[in-house]
Amino acid sequence: KSRYPVIGMWKQNYMVTGFATNKPVSKYTSDIKFQLSVALRLWSIKERVDIFATYTQRSLWDIYQESCPFRENSYNPGFWVAWQTKENLRLLFGLEHESNGLNGDLSRSFNYATVACLYEPSPHWILGGRAWYGYYDSKTIRHYFRYRGIMQLWATFRTLNDRIAITALVNPTVTFTKYNVQVEASWRMAKRSDWIPCLFVQYNYGYGETMIDYNKRHSKIRIGISLMNNKLNLY
């Protein structure tokens, strides 16, 4: 049997709120960010190869401003093949689309192929890497790879009881002159292994947190709730 559920989490699922660390704290520099991400396992082949349809939606909500507008909603469907080459080594190949669902000059879309590798050298550690390349509309997104880059690397530390997890992720731009960084930590508040809500802290620095402001540098820290027990551990 496959080691993955028929329906489960794909990327991290969370809702957090926070503020910019490089600007004065105000209703214009504070927001809510949430992400919903699921995977549907379509087929398994000899316990080693799994085929998934995935969907991730990430939203930034300016809830502290008048009328509480959403700054952006990002829609990210995908189709993936996960190959368990060894007990502690997994390769993933995917085709993805990402867009913000808007028209005109505010429209942003990106279609790309991606390959990822997950390596578990010990029960405590998961090391990952991911690279992508594809097509984007250069009329509305100029020099996208200069800010988003074409790869990312991360390391996750987990306690043996799976109660605490800490991840550090680095995403260099295509010129390797700028680096986007994300650090996050989750703590399962109950000792029960079937309890998945966690206290969650996330810090982001760099470019590309949103597609609409992909070329604007940001630095934000947020705190809230996440769901642990992500079997695929993809970012």
Backbone as CSV, one residue per row, in Angstrom:
resi,resn,N_x,N_y,N_z,CA_x,CA_y,CA_z,C_x,C_y,C_z
1,LYS,0.834,-1.194,0.000,0.000,0.000,0.000,0.870,1.245,0.000
2,SER,0.310,2.325,-0.556,1.019,3.597,-0.549,1.157,4.110,0.876
3,ARG,2.245,4.843,1.136,2.446,5.443,2.456,1.684,6.758,2.598
4,TYR,1.000,7.205,1.541,0.285,8.477,1.576,-1.221,8.244,1.587
5,PRO,-1.994,9.107,2.267,-3.454,8.981,2.257,-4.026,9.352,0.892
6,VAL,-5.258,8.947,0.640,-5.910,9.298,-0.626,-6.083,10.812,-0.723
7,ILE,-6.497,11.439,0.369,-6.601,12.896,0.438,-5.812,13.359,1.653
8,GLY,-4.912,14.313,1.459,-4.100,14.788,2.574,-3.525,16.153,2.285
9,MET,-2.706,16.632,3.214,-2.060,17.927,3.037,-0.890,17.821,2.062
10,TRP,-0.689,18.876,1.306,0.406,18.914,0.342,1.520,19.813,0.870
11,LYS,1.267,21.119,0.926,2.188,22.036,1.566,1.650,22.368,2.954
12,GLN,2.302,23.305,3.624,1.860,23.687,4.957,0.500,24.390,4.891
13,ASN,-0.373,24.088,5.851,-1.667,24.754,5.980,-1.638,25.619,7.240
14,TYR,-1.960,26.913,7.109,-1.834,27.792,8.265,-2.666,29.064,8.087
15,MET,-2.877,29.766,9.205,-3.410,31.128,9.220,-2.620,31.910,10.250
16,VAL,-1.994,32.998,9.829,-1.127,33.779,10.710,-1.388,35.263,10.504
17,THR,-1.062,36.048,11.502,-1.157,37.499,11.407,0.121,38.116,11.953
18,GLY,0.512,39.259,11.404,1.743,39.896,11.860,1.962,41.232,11.191
19,PHE,3.207,41.669,11.213,3.523,43.030,10.774,4.903,43.054,10.135
20,ALA,5.186,44.139,9.422,6.489,44.337,8.791,7.521,44.698,9.845
21,THR,8.727,44.172,9.702,9.807,44.479,10.639,10.735,45.565,10.115
22,ASN,10.569,45.937,8.851,11.424,46.983,8.278,10.676,48.293,8.070
23,LYS,9.445,48.400,8.620,8.653,49.612,8.513,7.925,49.841,9.832
24,PRO,7.470,51.053,10.094,6.689,51.296,11.312,5.431,50.430,11.329
25,VAL,5.081,49.898,12.492,3.898,49.054,12.617,2.651,49.917,12.496
26,SER,1.772,49.551,11.585,0.521,50.268,11.379,-0.460,49.327,10.701
27,LYS,-1.674,49.830,10.476,-2.676,48.996,9.804,-2.302,48.750,8.344
28,TYR,-1.378,49.554,7.805,-0.953,49.379,6.412,0.219,48.415,6.274
29,THR,0.875,48.096,7.368,2.006,47.164,7.316,1.712,45.869,8.073
30,SER,0.463,45.691,8.501,0.042,44.480,9.204,-1.052,43.794,8.391
31,ASP,-1.134,42.481,8.501,-2.104,41.751,7.701,-2.335,40.351,8.257
32,ILE,-3.161,39.592,7.581,-3.363,38.164,7.836,-2.956,37.406,6.579
33,LYS,-2.259,36.317,6.763,-1.846,35.463,5.658,-2.317,34.045,5.953
34,PHE,-2.951,33.409,4.972,-3.332,32.014,5.187,-3.126,31.205,3.912
35,GLN,-2.878,29.926,4.115,-2.617,29.020,3.003,-3.369,27.711,3.227
36,LEU,-4.054,27.260,2.191,-4.738,25.972,2.181,-4.146,25.140,1.062
37,SER,-3.745,23.917,1.380,-3.059,23.096,0.387,-3.436,21.628,0.583
38,VAL,-3.934,20.989,-0.479,-4.378,19.596,-0.396,-3.830,18.812,-1.589
39,ALA,-3.759,17.507,-1.404,-3.314,16.596,-2.464,-4.293,15.438,-2.551
40,LEU,-4.644,15.059,-3.758,-5.492,13.904,-4.017,-4.650,12.845,-4.723
41,ARG,-4.439,11.707,-4.042,-3.653,10.627,-4.651,-4.518,9.914,-5.682
42,LEU,-4.077,9.932,-6.936,-4.843,9.350,-8.030,-4.491,7.895,-8.301
43,TRP,-3.218,7.551,-8.070,-2.780,6.209,-8.459,-1.475,5.890,-7.744
44,SER,-1.307,4.637,-7.357,-0.058,4.157,-6.762,0.429,2.944,-7.543
45,ILE,1.735,2.893,-7.747,2.335,1.820,-8.535,3.377,1.107,-7.684
46,LYS,3.105,-0.105,-7.279,4.047,-0.971,-6.569,4.671,-0.298,-5.353
47,GLU,3.883,0.490,-4.632,4.295,1.107,-3.375,5.447,2.101,-3.513
48,ARG,5.896,2.391,-4.719,7.051,3.277,-4.891,6.721,4.554,-5.657
49,VAL,5.735,4.515,-6.507,5.388,5.668,-7.330,3.945,6.063,-7.042
50,ASP,3.741,7.335,-6.709,2.404,7.865,-6.445,2.158,9.071,-7.336
51,ILE,0.956,9.140,-7.879,0.562,10.236,-8.758,-0.490,11.069,-8.038
52,PHE,-0.276,12.390,-7.993,-1.126,13.291,-7.227,-1.670,14.413,-8.108
53,ALA,-2.889,14.847,-7.798,-3.386,16.147,-8.228,-3.358,17.035,-6.991
54,THR,-2.840,18.249,-7.118,-2.659,19.119,-5.954,-3.281,20.487,-6.196
55,TYR,-3.617,21.136,-5.094,-4.140,22.501,-5.190,-3.722,23.274,-3.942
56,THR,-3.152,24.462,-4.161,-2.746,25.343,-3.068,-3.296,26.733,-3.325
57,GLN,-3.872,27.329,-2.295,-4.335,28.711,-2.382,-3.752,29.497,-1.221
58,ARG,-3.097,30.597,-1.544,-2.484,31.466,-0.540,-3.082,32.866,-0.658
59,SER,-3.475,33.439,0.464,-4.135,34.748,0.464,-3.469,35.682,1.458
60,LEU,-3.371,36.943,1.081,-2.940,38.000,1.994,-4.095,38.974,2.150
61,TRP,-4.482,39.178,3.402,-5.705,39.897,3.723,-5.355,41.119,4.564
62,ASP,-5.613,42.293,4.029,-5.368,43.547,4.757,-6.542,43.826,5.699
63,ILE,-6.685,42.975,6.685,-7.867,42.994,7.547,-7.925,44.222,8.443
64,TYR,-6.786,44.849,8.719,-6.758,45.983,9.638,-7.067,47.310,8.946
65,GLN,-7.185,47.294,7.617,-7.527,48.506,6.883,-9.043,48.630,6.738
66,GLU,-9.481,49.814,6.383,-10.909,50.042,6.182,-11.419,49.192,5.033
67,SER,-12.542,48.553,5.217,-13.213,47.629,4.294,-12.521,46.275,4.207
68,CYS,-11.376,46.114,4.866,-10.684,44.808,4.982,-10.480,44.121,3.628
69,PRO,-9.790,44.748,2.693,-9.633,44.144,1.353,-8.603,43.019,1.348
70,PHE,-8.753,42.101,0.397,-7.726,41.107,0.136,-6.716,41.715,-0.837
71,ARG,-5.450,41.691,-0.452,-4.415,42.218,-1.332,-4.199,41.301,-2.522
72,GLU,-4.192,40.003,-2.262,-4.004,39.060,-3.359,-4.429,37.657,-2.941
73,ASN,-4.980,36.924,-3.905,-5.222,35.492,-3.774,-4.417,34.787,-4.859
74,SER,-3.627,33.809,-4.465,-2.793,33.075,-5.403,-3.342,31.658,-5.544
75,TYR,-3.586,31.236,-6.807,-4.166,29.923,-7.086,-3.109,29.052,-7.769
76,ASN,-2.885,27.865,-7.220,-1.749,27.041,-7.653,-2.144,25.566,-7.763
77,PRO,-2.805,25.176,-8.882,-3.060,23.751,-9.123,-1.825,23.083,-9.713
78,GLY,-1.732,21.764,-9.538,-0.580,21.044,-10.061,-0.859,19.565,-10.244
79,PHE,0.053,18.923,-10.944,-0.008,17.482,-11.200,1.389,16.921,-10.940
80,TRP,1.503,15.943,-10.032,2.801,15.488,-9.554,2.948,13.969,-9.602
81,VAL,4.196,13.552,-9.776,4.589,12.144,-9.628,5.664,12.083,-8.549
82,ALA,5.425,11.276,-7.504,6.393,11.098,-6.417,6.973,9.699,-6.498
83,TRP,8.295,9.612,-6.565,8.995,8.325,-6.714,9.853,8.090,-5.484
84,GLN,9.521,7.077,-4.708,10.286,6.712,-3.516,11.435,5.815,-3.968
85,THR,12.591,6.396,-4.281,13.705,5.624,-4.818,14.350,4.750,-3.750
86,LYS,14.424,5.278,-2.518,14.916,4.527,-1.368,14.008,4.841,-0.180
87,GLU,14.227,4.169,0.925,13.398,4.398,2.093,13.488,5.845,2.584
88,ASN,14.656,6.466,2.415,14.846,7.830,2.920,15.068,8.855,1.813
89,LEU,14.769,8.504,0.556,14.995,9.413,-0.567,13.784,9.405,-1.490
90,ARG,13.285,10.611,-1.795,12.087,10.747,-2.613,12.327,11.788,-3.690
91,LEU,11.969,11.477,-4.927,12.045,12.415,-6.040,10.627,12.754,-6.485
92,LEU,10.405,14.029,-6.820,9.094,14.472,-7.253,9.218,15.273,-8.541
93,PHE,8.295,15.028,-9.480,8.277,15.725,-10.754,6.878,16.302,-10.948
94,GLY,6.789,17.591,-11.302,5.479,18.210,-11.372,5.320,19.215,-12.491
95,LEU,4.065,19.450,-12.854,3.657,20.523,-13.751,2.683,21.395,-12.967
96,GLU,2.931,22.719,-12.940,2.124,23.597,-12.108,1.726,24.869,-12.852
97,HIS,0.620,25.421,-12.405,0.172,26.737,-12.849,-0.030,27.592,-11.606
98,GLU,0.368,28.843,-11.684,0.172,29.763,-10.574,-0.292,31.108,-11.123
99,SER,-1.357,31.645,-10.552,-1.859,32.933,-11.010,-2.626,33.608,-9.882
100,ASN,-2.888,34.919,-10.058,-3.642,35.653,-9.045,-5.076,35.927,-9.473
101,GLY,-5.489,35.398,-10.617,-6.883,35.473,-11.033,-7.376,36.838,-11.438
102,LEU,-6.466,37.794,-11.693,-6.860,39.148,-12.066,-6.661,39.376,-13.561
103,ASN,-7.211,40.484,-14.050,-7.098,40.833,-15.461,-6.264,42.095,-15.637
104,GLY,-5.888,42.347,-16.882,-5.196,43.597,-17.209,-3.794,43.668,-16.655
105,ASP,-3.393,44.881,-16.256,-2.031,45.111,-15.791,-1.739,44.427,-14.464
106,LEU,-2.773,44.067,-13.709,-2.575,43.404,-12.422,-2.522,41.880,-12.552
107,SER,-2.726,41.379,-13.745,-2.706,39.933,-13.957,-1.294,39.379,-13.814
108,ARG,-1.171,38.268,-13.122,0.099,37.566,-12.975,-0.157,36.078,-13.168
109,SER,0.642,35.429,-14.015,0.497,33.988,-14.207,1.837,33.372,-14.561
110,PHE,2.002,32.119,-14.179,3.268,31.420,-14.360,2.959,29.942,-14.562
111,ASN,3.423,29.365,-15.664,3.271,27.941,-15.958,4.654,27.318,-16.008
112,TYR,4.869,26.240,-15.269,6.234,25.743,-15.151,6.282,24.262,-14.809
113,ALA,7.420,23.674,-15.140,7.753,22.311,-14.737,8.711,22.399,-13.565
114,THR,8.613,21.452,-12.642,9.450,21.501,-11.451,9.871,20.104,-11.039
115,VAL,11.048,20.023,-10.439,11.570,18.766,-9.910,12.050,19.025,-8.487
116,ALA,11.770,18.083,-7.585,12.134,18.254,-6.185,12.748,16.969,-5.654
117,CYS,13.541,17.111,-4.593,14.189,15.975,-3.940,14.040,16.138,-2.434
118,LEU,13.636,15.074,-1.744,13.519,15.068,-0.291,14.366,13.927,0.260
119,TYR,15.253,14.260,1.178,16.185,13.285,1.743,16.080,13.329,3.261
120,GLU,15.927,12.166,3.884,15.802,12.064,5.336,17.019,11.319,5.888
121,PRO,18.090,12.035,6.230,19.298,11.363,6.719,19.132,10.749,8.095
122,SER,18.129,11.216,8.870,17.885,10.691,10.205,16.428,10.944,10.552
123,PRO,15.911,10.338,11.623,14.514,10.588,12.007,14.242,12.045,12.365
124,HIS,15.289,12.807,12.680,15.112,14.199,13.063,15.090,15.155,11.884
125,TRP,15.766,14.825,10.793,16.034,15.796,9.739,15.391,15.412,8.414
126,ILE,14.910,16.437,7.712,14.469,16.313,6.327,15.134,17.434,5.538
127,LEU,15.881,17.079,4.499,16.545,18.052,3.630,15.841,18.046,2.285
128,GLY,15.578,19.232,1.745,14.844,19.309,0.490,15.423,20.324,-0.464
129,GLY,15.166,20.100,-1.738,15.561,21.037,-2.775,14.553,20.986,-3.906
130,ARG,14.390,22.117,-4.574,13.394,22.187,-5.638,13.856,23.176,-6.692
131,ALA,13.686,22.834,-7.955,14.037,23.741,-9.058,12.869,23.767,-10.041
132,TRP,12.697,24.915,-10.704,11.579,25.053,-11.636,11.988,25.930,-12.806
133,TYR,11.264,25.782,-13.886,11.470,26.652,-15.048,10.222,26.597,-15.914
134,GLY,9.863,27.737,-16.509,8.668,27.751,-17.332,8.435,29.098,-17.985
135,TYR,7.173,29.336,-18.311,6.784,30.531,-19.078,5.948,31.466,-18.214
136,TYR,6.240,32.759,-18.292,5.403,33.782,-17.679,5.235,34.924,-18.672
137,ASP,4.174,35.690,-18.515,3.879,36.801,-19.406,4.799,37.974,-19.075
138,SER,5.762,38.212,-19.907,6.750,39.257,-19.631,6.160,40.662,-19.734
139,LYS,4.930,40.801,-20.251,4.301,42.113,-20.327,3.816,42.574,-18.957
140,THR,3.382,41.631,-18.124,2.872,41.982,-16.802,3.836,41.598,-15.682
141,ILE,4.759,40.671,-15.957,5.787,40.292,-14.981,7.143,40.433,-15.660
142,ARG,7.841,41.494,-15.394,9.137,41.737,-16.025,10.255,41.172,-15.151
143,HIS,11.129,40.381,-15.771,12.310,39.845,-15.088,11.922,39.057,-13.827
144,TYR,10.923,38.200,-13.953,10.384,37.471,-12.802,11.455,36.655,-12.094
145,PHE,12.310,35.967,-12.857,13.324,35.096,-12.257,14.379,35.886,-11.485
146,ARG,14.523,37.171,-11.780,15.482,37.978,-11.027,15.058,38.129,-9.564
147,TYR,13.772,37.958,-9.314,13.254,38.119,-7.952,12.813,36.783,-7.344
148,ARG,12.157,35.962,-8.113,11.692,34.672,-7.596,12.770,33.606,-7.668
149,GLY,13.680,33.706,-8.612,14.699,32.691,-8.781,14.148,31.453,-9.456
150,ILE,14.971,30.407,-9.516,14.546,29.163,-10.160,14.761,27.948,-9.256
151,MET,15.087,28.175,-7.976,15.319,27.050,-7.080,15.166,27.484,-5.631
152,GLN,15.032,26.499,-4.743,15.027,26.751,-3.305,15.561,25.522,-2.578
153,LEU,16.150,25.756,-1.417,16.706,24.700,-0.579,16.183,24.895,0.837
154,TRP,15.900,23.792,1.532,15.409,23.922,2.901,15.835,22.730,3.749
155,ALA,15.801,22.948,5.053,16.093,21.899,6.027,15.061,21.986,7.131
156,THR,14.516,20.835,7.518,13.511,20.762,8.579,14.005,19.857,9.694
157,PHE,13.918,20.354,10.909,14.236,19.552,12.099,12.942,19.244,12.833
158,ARG,12.744,17.974,13.184,11.557,17.540,13.918,11.977,16.726,15.128
159,THR,11.257,16.899,16.230,11.500,16.048,17.391,10.932,14.657,17.112
160,LEU,11.402,13.673,17.868,10.991,12.297,17.621,9.496,12.096,17.837
161,ASN,8.917,12.847,18.754,7.475,12.720,18.977,6.669,13.587,18.005
162,ASP,7.358,14.220,17.064,6.721,15.017,16.011,5.917,16.180,16.586
163,ARG,6.342,16.682,17.740,5.602,17.764,18.376,6.143,19.135,17.996
164,ILE,7.416,19.224,17.696,8.058,20.486,17.313,8.737,20.314,15.958
165,ALA,8.572,21.303,15.085,9.234,21.299,13.783,9.732,22.700,13.472
166,ILE,10.968,22.790,12.977,11.576,24.072,12.613,12.144,23.939,11.206
167,THR,11.831,24.884,10.336,12.298,24.846,8.946,12.989,26.159,8.587
168,ALA,14.112,26.044,7.901,14.805,27.200,7.323,14.897,26.993,5.820
169,LEU,14.462,27.984,5.053,14.417,27.873,3.592,15.120,29.074,2.977
170,VAL,15.926,28.813,1.947,16.592,29.893,1.220,16.275,29.738,-0.261
171,ASN,15.990,30.872,-0.904,15.611,30.898,-2.319,16.451,31.978,-3.009
172,PRO,17.564,31.603,-3.631,18.384,32.611,-4.321,17.732,33.041,-5.628
173,THR,17.901,34.320,-5.991,17.424,34.778,-7.284,18.317,34.197,-8.374
174,VAL,17.892,34.347,-9.617,18.610,33.696,-10.710,20.026,34.245,-10.882
175,THR,20.269,35.475,-10.432,21.606,36.055,-10.535,22.455,35.783,-9.286
176,PHE,21.858,35.173,-8.262,22.532,34.890,-6.995,23.066,36.155,-6.325
177,THR,22.429,37.284,-6.618,22.803,38.539,-5.960,21.847,38.892,-4.824
178,LYS,20.674,38.250,-4.787,19.687,38.458,-3.732,19.208,37.101,-3.244
179,TYR,18.789,37.051,-1.980,18.326,35.804,-1.387,17.013,36.050,-0.650
180,ASN,16.038,35.210,-0.927,14.780,35.228,-0.200,14.845,34.151,0.877
181,VAL,14.464,34.510,2.093,14.618,33.613,3.244,13.276,33.436,3.943
182,GLN,13.017,32.222,4.375,11.825,31.938,5.184,12.218,31.006,6.328
183,VAL,11.839,31.382,7.537,12.069,30.557,8.723,10.733,30.397,9.432
184,GLU,10.395,29.149,9.785,9.129,28.916,10.458,9.269,27.810,11.492
185,ALA,8.423,27.876,12.509,8.446,26.885,13.590,7.021,26.571,14.007
186,SER,6.751,25.303,14.300,5.426,24.894,14.758,5.563,24.026,16.000
187,TRP,4.609,24.171,16.896,4.597,23.432,18.163,3.196,22.892,18.395
188,ARG,3.085,21.568,18.412,1.786,20.957,18.675,1.437,21.148,20.139
189,MET,0.351,21.822,20.406,0.042,22.265,21.755,-0.429,21.145,22.670
190,ALA,-0.878,20.016,22.115,-1.296,18.868,22.922,-0.325,17.715,22.716
191,LYS,-0.180,16.875,23.714,0.739,15.748,23.619,0.184,14.612,22.763
192,ARG,-1.117,14.578,22.557,-1.734,13.507,21.780,-1.202,13.513,20.348
193,SER,-0.840,12.349,19.830,-0.263,12.261,18.487,-1.294,12.536,17.399
194,ASP,-2.596,12.380,17.709,-3.622,12.636,16.709,-4.114,14.086,16.736
195,TRP,-3.460,14.922,17.537,-3.828,16.331,17.630,-2.957,17.120,16.668
196,ILE,-3.539,17.734,15.649,-2.707,18.363,14.620,-2.642,19.883,14.670
197,PRO,-3.560,20.636,15.346,-3.363,22.098,15.418,-2.085,22.456,16.174
198,CYS,-1.351,23.428,15.645,-0.062,23.821,16.220,0.025,25.346,16.309
199,LEU,0.744,25.808,17.315,1.146,27.205,17.354,2.231,27.385,16.289
200,PHE,2.109,28.428,15.462,2.943,28.548,14.276,3.504,29.957,14.172
201,VAL,4.804,30.069,13.914,5.482,31.355,13.707,6.215,31.298,12.375
202,GLN,6.092,32.359,11.591,6.744,32.405,10.276,7.383,33.777,10.058
203,TYR,8.628,33.763,9.569,9.331,35.002,9.210,9.722,34.925,7.746
204,ASN,9.421,35.971,6.980,9.763,36.047,5.561,10.594,37.294,5.296
205,TYR,11.610,37.128,4.469,12.421,38.269,4.050,12.789,38.090,2.590
206,GLY,12.648,39.143,1.810,13.083,39.092,0.423,11.997,39.537,-0.531
207,TYR,11.928,38.866,-1.686,11.001,39.212,-2.743,10.071,38.024,-3.025
208,GLY,8.962,38.336,-3.699,8.129,37.270,-4.243,7.122,36.654,-3.303
209,GLU,6.839,37.268,-2.148,5.816,36.690,-1.283,4.450,36.734,-1.967
210,THR,4.191,37.780,-2.731,2.985,37.857,-3.540,3.387,38.018,-5.000
211,MET,2.501,37.595,-5.904,2.788,37.762,-7.324,2.610,39.211,-7.755
212,ILE,1.667,39.912,-7.132,1.395,41.277,-7.554,2.526,42.228,-7.152
213,ASP,3.208,41.915,-6.051,4.344,42.734,-5.586,5.636,41.926,-5.613
214,TYR,5.810,41.141,-6.658,6.946,40.219,-6.739,8.293,40.924,-6.713
215,ASN,8.330,42.199,-7.143,9.610,42.924,-7.232,9.806,43.919,-6.093
216,LYS,8.985,43.800,-5.026,9.127,44.677,-3.868,9.646,43.876,-2.679
217,ARG,10.681,44.385,-2.051,11.277,43.675,-0.923,10.389,43.825,0.314
218,HIS,10.309,42.773,1.101,9.497,42.784,2.311,10.249,42.088,3.434
219,SER,9.803,42.322,4.649,10.332,41.634,5.833,9.195,41.581,6.843
220,LYS,8.646,40.377,7.081,7.463,40.265,7.934,7.572,39.071,8.866
221,ILE,7.051,39.252,10.065,6.944,38.163,11.028,5.473,38.012,11.385
222,ARG,5.007,36.757,11.447,3.602,36.486,11.722,3.491,35.298,12.668
223,ILE,2.389,35.244,13.396,2.132,34.161,14.335,0.676,33.743,14.225
224,GLY,0.418,32.443,14.406,-0.954,31.959,14.311,-1.033,30.461,14.527
225,ILE,-1.882,29.804,13.737,-2.157,28.379,13.875,-1.836,27.672,12.565
226,SER,-1.237,26.475,12.669,-0.987,25.653,11.498,-1.454,24.227,11.779
227,LEU,-1.453,23.420,10.721,-1.754,21.999,10.837,-0.487,21.220,10.537
228,MET,-0.013,20.447,11.510,1.200,19.664,11.309,0.848,18.341,10.636
229,ASN,1.813,17.456,10.577,1.652,16.120,10.023,1.587,16.139,8.507
230,ASN,2.385,16.996,7.890,2.492,17.038,6.439,3.381,15.878,5.980
231,LYS,2.794,14.901,5.297,3.533,13.700,4.909,4.549,13.943,3.794
232,LEU,4.297,14.928,2.955,5.190,15.144,1.821,6.236,16.220,2.107
233,ASN,5.938,17.131,3.029,6.928,18.131,3.454,7.468,18.962,2.312
234,LEU,6.606,19.342,1.380,7.043,20.136,0.236,6.768,21.613,0.494
235,TYR,7.678,22.491,-0.020,7.511,23.932,0.122,7.461,24.592,-1.247
